[in-house]
Amino acid sequence: MVSLCHFINACLASHLRCKTWKVSIQNSTILLYGSGWCDHVISNGRGSSFCYYSENNIEECGLEMYFTQDQENFGEVQAVDLVPGGSDKLVTEENKQEYINLVLEWRFKRGVEEQTKAFLEGFEEVVPLHWLQYFDERELELMLIGMQELDVNEWEANTNYRNYSRNSKQVQWFWQAIREFDNERRCRLLQFVTGTCRLPVGGFRELVGSNGPQKFCLEKVGKESWLPRSHTCFNRLDLPPYRSYEQLKEKILYAIEETEGFGQE
């Protein structure tokens, strides 16, 4: 169905996250993400438990964990070793980074390899996979799902602020820039912050994050030399305190147009 929509130039009525398109693009070998991507996931808030493990001493937290991951097969939960003898290998402060990387690799590669292979085999029956090398994951999502018109007034009315207020000059500049953007750039910004270029049926007020309902959020973080940074699990954009409208607009455009998926900082 996905590849047929692409072939006949139709749009999907629902959406998949960008990581799904990244799987498709890079999958001549079904090799997805390296340890650098895992570090990015942790540092950008995708998985609060991993952030906790990374920032705290495992041995002082009283957590007894082993190098295993639970897998459910037809209602039966089985523990799968992440490394040979993983059920006997205790997670310690020294090896916790190895454990985090292996769990992420399992969740996004090894644990879904069979399903990913089936998806791609079906896709290739209609569209050759090597065609996808010409697109990044954001471009592929836009082609398959299409763009919807975004109401900036609704967007602004359903935005929360952290360390900013509605009257902060950076916030005013932000909405000025959004109103000047065409709809494609607005969709790219939404995609950059939330992980998808489309809204749920209820619009901006119905945005969902990793912990349930989660409105779009602007947070004051960093220095003016920094680029904006997104936390897609929380629909949050870290917006540094830029000194001028021109600087803010330039940095936002660079962030949404020059990043490479999970490789962005």
Backbone as a ProteinNet text record, in pm:
[ID]
protein_1_A
[PRIMARY]
MVSLCHFINACLASHLRCKTWKVSIQNSTILLYGSGWCDHVISNGRGSSFCYYSENNIEECGLEMYFTQDQENFGEVQAVDLVPGGSDKLVTEENKQEYINLVLEWRFKRGVEEQTKAFLEGFEEVVPLHWLQYFDERELELMLIGMQELDVNEWEANTNYRNYSRNSKQVQWFWQAIREFDNERRCRLLQFVTGTCRLPVGGFRELVGSNGPQKFCLEKVGKESWLPRSHTCFNRLDLPPYRSYEQLKEKILYAIEETEGFGQE
[TERTIARY]
82.6	0	87	193	279.5	345.9	405.3	474.7	376.3	254.3	154.7	115.1	99.1	68.8	178.8	303.1	415.6	411.5	377.8	381.2	273.1	152.2	41.8	26	123.6	124.1	3.5	-34.8	-140.8	-78.1	-151.6	-98.8	-162.9	-85.3	-137	-226.2	-331.3	-421.7	-366.1	-269.9	-207.1	-57.6	15.2	158.3	239.2	363.9	463	572.3	638.8	746	864	945.3	1058.2	1153.8	1166.5	1260.6	1220.2	1088.4	1044.5	1095.2	1087.6	1137	1288.6	1355.3	1501.2	1538.5	1458.3	1479.9	1473	1370.9	1351.4	1467.2	1510.2	1613.8	1746.3	1784	1916.9	1922.8	1813.9	1806.2	1850.2	1958.4	2016.1	2069.7	2107.5	2166.6	2089.6	1978.9	1903.9	1997.2	2086.1	2172.9	2117.1	2075.8	2004.1	2090.9	2112.9	2173.6	2294.5	2400	2519.4	2516.2	2623.3	2627.4	2618.8	2662.7	2650.5	2506.5	2419.9	2278	2221.2	2267.8	2221.4	2253.6	2375	2412.1	2318.1	2280.8	2191.8	2054	2003.7	1874.6	1874.2	1980.1	1987.6	1995.8	2084	2107	1989.8	1900.5	1788.7	1656.2	1661.6	1540.7	1449	1492.5	1407.2	1420.4	1349.1	1358	1408	1311.9	1351.1	1430.1	1402.2	1475.1	1622.1	1651.3	1789.6	1861.1	1789.7	1849	1885.4	1795.5	1820.2	1940.6	1947.4	2061.2	2191.6	2186.5	2307.2	2359.5	2266.9	2304.7	2327.9	2293.4	2305.8	2389.9	2445.5	2526.5	2434.8	2441.4	2353.7	2367	2486.6	2511.3	2457.3	2439.9	2384.8	2233.4	2173	2027.6	1954.9	2031.3	1968.9	1897.3	1938.4	1875.5	1955.4	1891.2	1957.4	1912	1992.7	1958.4	2066.1	2021.9	2113.9	2104.5	2199.8	2204.9	2102.4	1974.5	1864	1757.2	1668.2	1555.4	1433.8	1321.1	1199	1140.7	1094.4	1030.5	901.8	793.2	663	633.4	603.3	565.4	431.6	325.4	191.2	151.7	175.3	133.7	232.2	336.5	436.7	561.3	601.9	717	842.4	943.3	1069.3	1183.2	1281.8	1400.8	1504.6	1547.5	1645.2	1778.8	1885.2	2018.4	2063.9	2111	2164.5	2306.7	2374.5	2508.4	2511	2602.9	2613.7	2629.9	2545.4	2550.8	2495.5	2410.4	2359.5	2278.6	2210.6	2128.1	2211.9	2341.4	2431.7	2523.4	2511.1	2599	2526.3	2571.5	2507.1	2545.6	2447.3	2475.2	2539.6	2656	2729.7	2752	2807.9	2839.2	2938.6	3029.8	3132.5	3077.9	2979.9	2932.5	2791.6	2737.7	2600	2581.6	2683.5	2670.2	2658.4	2733.8	2722.3	2581.7	2525.9	2390.7	2288	2297.8	2203.2	2208.9	2329.8	2344.5	2285.1	2305.2	2252.8	2100.6	2041.4	1895.3	1836.6	1897.1	1848	1863.4	1975.3	1995.4	1889.6	1856.2	1755.1	1618	1583.1	1450.4	1432.4	1537.6	1524.2	1586	1649.1	1709.7	1684.2	1757.4	1752	1613	1545.8	1416.1	1303.9	1321.6	1217	1270.2	1380	1443	1350.7	1278.8	1189.4	1076.5	1017.4	908.7	958.6	1078	1135.3	1161.6	1213.6	1242.1	1114.3	1006.4	878.8	823.4	833	784.7	858.2	990.7	1070.8	1053.3	1033.9	1008.6	878	776.5	649.7	662.2	736.5	757.7	826.3	927.6	1007.2	931	820.9	739.6	681.1	667.8	610.3	714.9	798.8	899.6	1036.7	1132.2	1268	1329.2	1387.5	1442.8	1554.6	1630.4	1742.6	1696.6	1568.2	1516.1	1516.7	1506.8	1494.1	1623.9	1735.9	1864.2	1871.1	1779.8	1782	1709.3	1649	1570.2	1618	1606.2	1625.3	1489.5	1488.4	1365	1255.8	1292.3	1191.8	1125.7	1206.9	1152.6	1060.4	1098.5	1017.2	883.1	886.6	760.8	669.8	725.7	644.7	582.7	657.8	605.7	491.6	505.9	408.2	285.4	304.5	194.9	136.6	220.4	172.8	174.5	141.4	138.5	-5.2	-35.2	-164.2	-141.7	-240.3	-228.2	-226.9	-127.7	-113.9	-165.7	-254.2	-312.1	-220.2	-151	-53.5	-121	-239.8	-310.8	-344.8	-390.8	-419.2	-291	-183.3	-53.1	-9.2	-16.4	26.7	-61.5	-191.8	-284.6	-264.2	-201.4	-180.9	-33.1	40.6	183.6	211.7	293.4	338	479.5	517.8	649.1	719	849.8	932.8	1049	1060.9	1163.4	1144.1	1035.9	989.2	846.3	795.8	653.5	603.7	473	417.4	471.3	512.8	558.4	709.8	781.3	926.3	953.8	1055.4	1081.9	1117.8	1188.5	1222.9	1097.1	999	872.8	798.5	794.8	730.4	799.2	931.2	1006.6	979.1	969.1	943.2	813.2	705.8	576.6	576.5	651.9	665.9	729.5	834.4	901.1	807.6	732.9	641.6	536.6	487.7	387.8	447	576	640.3	676.7	689.8	723.3	607.6	640.5	534.8	496.8	391.8	340.3	439.7	522.6	620.9	721.7	768.9	864.8	798.9	673.1	602.5	593.4	564.3	555.8	692	797.5	932.3	968.1	925.5	950.9	871.8	745.9	664.4	728	776.7	843.6	970.3	1046.1	1170.4	1144.3	1034.1	1007.1	928.5	832.1	743.8	775.6	856.9	888.2	799.5	696.5	608.5	559.7	528.5	484.9	333.8	261.9	116.4	64	-56.4	-121.7	-226	-257.9	-371	-501.4	-609.8	-739.2	-779.1	-749.4	-790.5	-701.1	-599.7	-512	-406	-353.2	-241.8	-277.6	-401.6	-438.9	-435.5	-430.1	-430	-292.6	-187.1	-53.1	-21.9	47.6	80.1	230	284.3	425.4	441.8	560.8	588.3	513.1	469.4	399.5	251.4	196.4	55.5	38.8	-74.8	-98.1	17.2	70.3	189.1	183.2	147.6	138.5	277	278	401	457.6	589.3	651.3	777.7	794	917	987.9	1114.5	1190.8	1316.5	1344.7	1466.2	1583.9	1674.7	1789.7	1908.8	2026.3	2150	2193.2	2286.3	2344	2305.3	2323.2	2280.9	2360.3	2475.3	2555.1	2503.6	2413.5	2362.8	2252.7	2235.8	2121.4	2002.7	1880.6	1765.8	1779.5	1727.3	1736.5	1599	1565.1	1431.7	1435.3	1321.9	1299.5	1166.5	1172.4	1050.6	958.4	1012.5	926.2	838.3	880.4	808.4	754.9	766.8	718.5	773.5	901.7	962.2	1077.4	1082.4	1190.7	1272.7	1402.1	1493.8	1531.9	1486.9	1510.3	1603.9	1729.1	1823.4	1779	1829.9	1790.2	1862.8	1821	1884.9	1862.4	1956.9	1954.4	1878.9	1845.8	1773.2	1680.4	1580.8	1488.2	1560.6	1651.2	1724.1	1805.7	1869.6	1949.2	1860.7	1746.7	1654.9	1603.9	1562.5	1509.2	1616	1736.5	1846.8	1877.2	1881.4	1913.8	1803.9	1678.2	1568.2	1571.4	1590.7	1594.7	1710	1823.8	1937.8	1906.3	1842	1810.6	1715.1	1613.1	1511.1	1548.2	1642.1	1674.1	1809.2	1896.8	2031.3	2061.9	1964.4	1988.8	1970.9	2022.3	2013.3	1949.5	1818.1	1745.4	1797.8	1823.2	1866.9	2009.4	2074.8	2211.4	2219.4	2101.4	2108.5	2142.2	2198.7	2231.6	2155.8
-120.1	0	126.6	126.6	244	271	168.1	186.2	216.8	160.6	189.8	336.6	391.6	534.8	618.1	577.4	648.6	636.9	519.3	492.2	571.8	582.2	649.9	794.8	843.2	982.8	1015.6	921.1	944.1	958.3	1019.6	1042	945.9	901.9	816.7	897.7	832.9	902.3	909.6	825	826.1	842.3	843.9	867.4	770.4	753.7	680.2	778.1	750.5	839.6	837.3	943.5	957.6	839.2	776.8	665	551	539.2	435.3	462.1	587.5	622.3	607.5	634.8	619.6	472.8	385.4	241.6	208.3	259.2	227.7	278	399.4	460.9	388.9	352.7	300.3	147.9	87.3	-56	-142.1	-116.1	-218	-329.6	-294.6	-392.8	-403.5	-330.8	-320.8	-279.8	-186.9	-129.9	6.9	27.2	148.8	251.8	238.7	345.8	296	373.2	339	398.2	381.5	428.6	580.4	648.7	794.3	838	764.4	795.3	765.6	658.3	625.3	739	794.9	907.4	1023.9	1045.6	1156.4	1136.2	1011.9	981.9	1018.9	980	1005.6	1155	1225.4	1366.9	1453.6	1404.8	1485.7	1441.1	1361.3	1334.7	1227.9	1143.3	1038	914.3	913.2	798.4	843.9	878.5	936	838.3	705.7	609.4	605.7	614.7	615.8	742.1	854.1	977.2	958.4	894.5	871.7	781.5	671.6	580.4	651.7	736.8	802.8	905.4	971.7	1083.4	1043.5	920.1	878.6	751.6	732.6	614.2	494	399.3	282.7	205	190.9	109	174	306.6	375.2	382.8	344.4	354.2	228	124.3	0.3	-73.9	-52.5	-118.5	-243.4	-355.7	-480.3	-516.1	-481.6	-506	-590.6	-667.9	-754	-722.7	-773.8	-746.8	-833.3	-808.2	-878.9	-778.5	-820.5	-737.7	-827.6	-785.6	-865.9	-856.9	-969.7	-975.2	-1056	-1001.2	-1068.1	-1139.7	-1268.3	-1348.2	-1414.8	-1363.7	-1419.7	-1427.7	-1320.3	-1312.3	-1368.7	-1434.8	-1492.7	-1404.3	-1361.1	-1273	-1356	-1332.4	-1404.2	-1303.9	-1339.3	-1255.9	-1296.1	-1199.6	-1224.4	-1163.7	-1240.1	-1189.5	-1087.1	-971.7	-869.3	-902.9	-979.3	-1030.9	-1176.3	-1256.9	-1394.8	-1396.1	-1472.7	-1478.2	-1353.9	-1278.2	-1152.1	-1165.1	-1278.6	-1297.7	-1308.5	-1331.1	-1339.1	-1217.8	-1122.9	-1005.4	-887	-845.2	-736.5	-600.9	-510.8	-374.1	-296.9	-240.5	-163.8	-22.3	59.4	196.3	197.4	104.2	100.4	57	-34	-85.1	-36.7	61.1	103	163	231.9	289.3	179.3	72.3	-42.5	-99.7	-111	-163	-74.6	57.3	150.9	138.5	135.2	124.2	-6.1	-115.4	-244.6	-248.8	-187.8	-184	-103	11.5	93.2	21.3	-46.7	-123.7	-233.1	-295.8	-400	-342.9	-230.9	-175.8	-125.7	-74.4	-14.2	-96.8	-207.7	-289.8	-437.7	-499	-644.2	-693.2	-620.1	-665.8	-656.8	-579.4	-564.1	-599.2	-673.7	-703.3	-783.6	-879.7	-962.2	-878.2	-789.9	-705.1	-605.1	-549.3	-453.6	-518.8	-640.8	-713.2	-737.5	-777.1	-801.9	-673.8	-564.4	-434.5	-395.6	-409.9	-366.8	-458.7	-587.1	-678.2	-642.5	-608	-566.4	-433.8	-341.9	-210.9	-227.4	-314.8	-328.6	-398.3	-464.3	-523.6	-417.3	-294.5	-184.9	-80.3	-44.7	59.8	4.4	4.9	-42.6	37.5	-31.8	36	132.6	104.1	192.1	330.2	344.4	477.2	568.3	508	587.6	658.2	618.7	678.9	827	873.6	1012.9	1104.8	1048.7	1127.8	1102.3	1205.2	1179.5	1142.5	1106	1055.8	1161.1	1288.6	1394	1413.5	1411.5	1427.5	1311.2	1189.9	1073.1	1080.5	1124.7	1138.1	1240.2	1352.7	1456	1403.7	1323.3	1269.4	1171.2	1086.1	980.6	1028.8	1122.9	1166.8	1298.6	1380.3	1510.1	1613.3	1734.6	1843.6	1889.7	1929.5	1988.7	2135	2217.3	2358.6	2375.3	2446.3	2468	2607.2	2611.4	2736.8	2794.2	2903.1	2959.6	3012.7	3069.5	3121.4	3008.9	2895.1	2779.7	2727.1	2723.7	2678.5	2763.1	2895.1	2986.3	2973.1	2954.5	2944.6	2816.8	2717.2	2589.2	2560.6	2664.1	2651.6	2691.1	2611.1	2641.3	2698	2766.8	2831.2	2795.3	2774.2	2747.2	2845.3	2923.8	3028.6	3140.4	3137.6	3245.8	3278.2	3391	3422.6	3462.6	3477.1	3517.2	3652.2	3734.1	3868.7	3878.2	3770.1	3772.1	3807.5	3888.5	3931.9	3815	3714.6	3597.7	3520.9	3514.6	3447.8	3525.2	3658.4	3741.1	3724.2	3721.3	3701.6	3563.4	3463.7	3328.2	3323.1	3378.4	3373.5	3462.7	3569.4	3652.3	3571.5	3496	3413.4	3305.3	3240.4	3134.3	3188.7	3308.1	3367.5	3404	3432.3	3464.6	3339.5	3225.9	3101.6	3059.1	2992.3	2927.2	2798.5	2731.6	2615.7	2500.7	2485.9	2377.8	2395.9	2518.2	2542.4	2525.3	2562.2	2539.3	2390.2	2310.8	2165.7	2107.7	2160.5	2111.9	2145.3	2261.8	2297.1	2205.9	2182.6	2090.1	1952.6	1909.3	1779.7	1776.1	1884.7	1894.5	1881.9	1940.7	1945	1824.3	1775.8	1668.6	1532.5	1528.2	1401	1366.3	1447.5	1423.2	1555.6	1555.6	1679.2	1697.3	1603	1612	1618.6	1674.7	1689.9	1580.6	1549.9	1459.8	1527.7	1452.5	1504.8	1629.4	1633.6	1746.9	1868.2	1862.7	1978.6	1989.5	2109.2	2131.7	2100.2	2117.7	2091.6	1943.8	1857.7	1713.2	1649.5	1730.3	1673.5	1579.8	1471.3	1370.6	1349.6	1341.2	1310.7	1172.6	1144.1	1011.1	984.9	1090.9	1073.7	1107.7	1106	1139	1274.4	1342.2	1473	1569.1	1631.4	1716	1827.4	1947.9	2059	2102.5	2170.2	2229.8	2323.6	2323	2401.1	2470.7	2595.9	2670.6	2690	2651.1	2665.7	2747.7	2837.5	2918.9	2836.5	2803.3	2719	2764.2	2767.8	2785.8	2929.6	2945.5	3075.8	3114.5	3241.1	3288.8	3224.9	3168.1	3102	2961.5	2910.1	2774.8	2770.3	2654.5	2630	2583.2	2604.9	2546	2395	2332.5	2187.1	2132.5	2017.5	1961.9	1841.4	1820.9	1702.8	1643.6	1553.1	1508.4	1428.9	1365.8	1291.6	1386.2	1511.4	1607.4	1725.7	1721.3	1829.4	1964.9	1964.2	2084.8	2134.9	2265.8	2330.1	2414.8	2383.2	2467	2586.7	2704.5	2826.2	2918.4	2930.5	3017.6	3164.6	3245.7	3388.2	3473.1	3461.8	3536.3	3686.3	3763.4	3908.2	3986.3	3922.3	3993.7	3898	3955.9	3874.8	3803.2	3872.4	3815	3693.3	3703.3	3592.4	3472.8	3498.8	3390.4	3319	3394.4	3334	3252.7	3305.8	3236.4	3103.3	3104.2	2982.9	2877.1	2920.2	2825	2761.6	2842.7	2789.7	2691.9	2724.8	2633.5	2500.6	2509	2387.5	2296.3	2352.8	2268.2	2225.1	2294.8	2263.3	2193.4	2203.5	2148.9	2029	1987.5	1872.5	1743	1633.4	1501.9	1403.8	1419.3	1325.2	1320.2	1197.8	1181.6	1229.3	1270.5	1319.2	1463.6	1533	1674.4	1699.5	1813.5	1851.2	1979
0	0	0	81.4	89.2	-45.5	-105.4	-231.8	-343.8	-339.1	-441.1	-436.9	-317	-304.1	-367.9	-344.6	-404.6	-556.7	-606.1	-750.3	-824.1	-767.2	-835	-789.9	-710.2	-665.9	-578.3	-493.9	-396.2	-258.8	-165.8	-30.2	68.2	164.1	270.8	363.2	413.1	504.1	644.7	677.5	809.1	790.8	901.5	888.5	972.1	931.3	1008.1	1046.6	1155.8	1200.8	1104.4	1111.7	1020.1	1027.3	1142.4	1153.3	1060.8	1029.9	938.4	798.3	756	623.4	618.6	730.1	734.1	717.6	776.3	757.4	609.5	540.5	399.6	315.1	339.9	257.6	272	392	416.8	408.5	364.6	384.7	267.4	207.9	123	212	333.9	425.7	556.5	568.1	693.7	808	777	879.6	913.2	1037.4	1069.6	1138.7	1265.1	1342	1418.4	1415.7	1490.2	1629.5	1702	1839.5	1845.8	1742.6	1742.1	1745.5	1669.7	1674.9	1812.4	1875.3	2009.7	2105.9	2095.1	2180.3	2157	2029	1996.6	2057.4	2053.2	2112.8	2260	2330.6	2474.1	2501.5	2428.8	2457.8	2418.9	2331.3	2287.4	2346.4	2451.9	2527.4	2472.5	2377.5	2325	2413.6	2524.2	2614.5	2749.8	2839.3	2967.2	3052.5	3043.1	3125.2	3086.1	2955.3	2910.5	2957.4	2957.3	3010.1	3156.9	3231.7	3373.8	3393.4	3316	3327.8	3293.5	3190.8	3143.9	3243.9	3314.7	3400.7	3545.5	3580.9	3720	3731.2	3849.7	3876.4	3896.2	3803.4	3805.7	3936.2	3984	4101.6	4228.3	4226.8	4343.2	4341.2	4227.1	4211.9	4257.2	4288	4332.3	4221	4096.5	3982.5	3944.9	3949	3909.9	3768.6	3671.2	3531.1	3465.8	3367.3	3294.4	3145.1	3068.7	2925.4	2851.6	2880.7	2816.3	2776.9	2690.5	2648.9	2633.8	2689.8	2679.7	2539	2487.2	2356.6	2369.2	2316.2	2324.9	2193.6	2202	2085.9	2113.9	2047	2063.8	2211	2283	2421.9	2521.9	2473.8	2563.3	2564.8	2681.6	2695.6	2721.2	2639.1	2654.5	2669.6	2749.1	2766.1	2661.9	2582.5	2476.6	2518.1	2505.6	2539.3	2435.7	2483.8	2393.7	2350.9	2431.6	2400.1	2446.7	2395.7	2445.3	2597.6	2664.2	2810	2876	2804.8	2857.8	2984.8	3001.2	3121.1	3248.2	3231.4	3346.9	3357.7	3263.2	3261.4	3324.5	3440.6	3515	3455.3	3447.5	3401.9	3516	3490.5	3590.4	3539.9	3625.2	3585.2	3469.6	3467.3	3363.3	3227.6	3226.9	3098.2	3061.3	3134.3	3108.8	2969	2916.8	2783.2	2677.3	2696.8	2606.8	2612.5	2731.6	2749.9	2679.7	2699.4	2636.6	2484.6	2429.2	2284.2	2231.4	2305.4	2261.3	2267.9	2370.1	2379	2263.9	2234.6	2123.9	1990.4	1973.8	1851.3	1840.2	1951.9	1950.8	1911.9	1971.1	1947	1804.2	1744.2	1612.5	1500.6	1533.6	1428.9	1452.9	1544.6	1560.2	1598.3	1687.5	1736.6	1634.9	1529.1	1427	1288	1282.7	1154.2	1063.4	1120.4	1040.1	980.6	1063.6	1015.6	912	936.6	842.1	707.8	710.9	587.2	508.4	577.4	510.3	449.3	523.3	472.8	345.3	347.8	233.5	113.1	136.3	25.4	-44.7	34	-24.9	-98.7	-40.9	-103.6	-239.3	-243.4	-364.8	-477.4	-445.9	-551.7	-642.9	-591.4	-670.6	-705	-606.8	-626.1	-590.5	-683.9	-652.4	-538.3	-442.6	-325.3	-360.7	-468.8	-499.5	-543.1	-579.4	-611.5	-488.8	-371	-249.4	-212	-270.8	-234.1	-269.4	-354.2	-396.5	-298.4	-194.9	-101.2	41.5	126.2	268.6	327.5	458.5	518.4	523.8	538.4	542.7	405.7	301.7	166.3	130.7	171.5	141.7	213.4	338.7	412.6	347	304.5	239.2	109.6	35.2	-90.2	-66.3	34.6	57.7	133.9	223.2	308.9	261.5	197.9	151.6	262.2	226	322.5	344.8	464.6	493	529.5	503.9	536.5	688.5	737.9	881.5	917.9	1015.2	1063.5	1170.6	1137.5	1230.6	1355.6	1342.1	1459.9	1556.7	1503.2	1588.9	1651.7	1573.9	1621.4	1740.2	1723.3	1829.6	1953.3	1933.3	2046	2126	2066.3	2133.8	2156.7	2190.9	2219.3	2364.3	2429.9	2565.4	2561.6	2670.2	2675.8	2806.6	2796.4	2913.8	2911.9	3016.6	3029.4	2927.9	2854.8	2769.3	2810	2762.6	2772.8	2634.8	2622	2492.6	2446.5	2543.8	2510	2489.8	2507.7	2484.3	2338.7	2315.6	2178.3	2087.5	2141	2060.1	2018.4	2108.1	2074.9	1967.5	1982.7	1880.5	1746	1745	1620.1	1560.9	1649.1	1602.1	1522.5	1578.7	1509	1385.4	1388.7	1268.6	1155.4	1190.6	1089.9	1037.1	1126.4	1083.4	987.8	1014.2	925.2	789.5	786.6	659.1	579.2	646.7	577.9	487.8	376.9	300.4	372.3	325.1	397.3	401.3	297.7	297.6	410.3	428.8	537.9	673.7	685.2	811.3	841.4	737.6	756	793.4	734	767.2	912.1	958.5	1098.3	1190.8	1158.3	1238.4	1241.7	1127.6	1116.8	1201	1199.8	1276.4	1426.3	1472.6	1616.3	1665.4	1585	1631.9	1573	1465.1	1402.3	1285.3	1258.4	1144.8	1089.8	959.7	895.2	900.2	960.4	964.2	1107	1119.1	1248.7	1268.7	1395.2	1419.5	1379.3	1378.5	1332.7	1410.6	1538.5	1621.2	1610.3	1526.1	1507.6	1615.3	1631.3	1723.9	1868.6	1905.2	2045	2079.4	1976.6	1998.5	1976.9	1969.1	1953.7	2070.6	2040.1	2141.7	2145.6	2266.4	2286.1	2346.5	2395	2449.8	2579	2647.3	2774.8	2765.5	2643.2	2626.3	2558.3	2580.8	2518.2	2546.6	2444.3	2459.1	2354.4	2397.4	2303.4	2255.7	2144.4	2092.6	2198.5	2215.5	2322.4	2272.9	2311.8	2288	2421.2	2427.3	2550.8	2525.4	2617.4	2609.7	2660	2568.3	2601.1	2519.8	2583.4	2509	2488.5	2394.1	2361.9	2220.3	2188.4	2057.1	1942.9	1972.5	1868.7	1837.1	1920.7	1903.3	1797.2	1734.6	1648.2	1732.5	1684.8	1753.9	1755.8	1860.4	1875.3	1911.3	1856.2	1878.5	1970.9	2040.2	2123.3	2075.6	1977.8	1912.1	2003.9	2107.7	2200.2	2282.6	2292.2	2375.7	2295.6	2161.6	2075.1	2118.6	2154.1	2210.8	2124.2	2106.7	2033.3	2128.7	2139.8	2217.4	2130.4	2172.2	2094.6	2172.9	2130.5	2201.8	2197.6	2288.2	2295.8	2191.2	2066.9	1959.1	1976.6	1922.3	1945.4	1840.1	1728.6	1622.8	1550.2	1483.2	1405.3	1292.5	1226.7	1114.8	1158.2	1274.6	1325.2	1358.1	1422.5	1457.8	1332.9	1234.1	1112.1	1039.4	1032.8	966.2	1035.3	1168.4	1242.7	1227.6	1231.1	1216.2	1078.1	975.4	839.2	822	879.9	870.6	938.6	1055	1131.4	1056	991.5	929.6	788.4	724.4	586.1	566.9	667.4	650.3	738.8	820.6	908.7	833.3	892.1	830.5	926.3	945	1029.2	1170.1	1220.5	1358	1378.2	1269.3	1283.5	1322.5	1330.1	1358.4	1503.4	1529.3	1667.1	1701.2
[MASK]
+++++++++++++++++++++++++++++++++++++++++++++++++++++++++++++++++++++++++++++++++++++++++++++++++++++++++++++++++++++++++++++++++++++++++++++++++++++++++++++++++++++++++++++++++++++++++++++++++++++++++++++++++++++++++++++++++++++++++++++++++++++++++++++++++++++++++

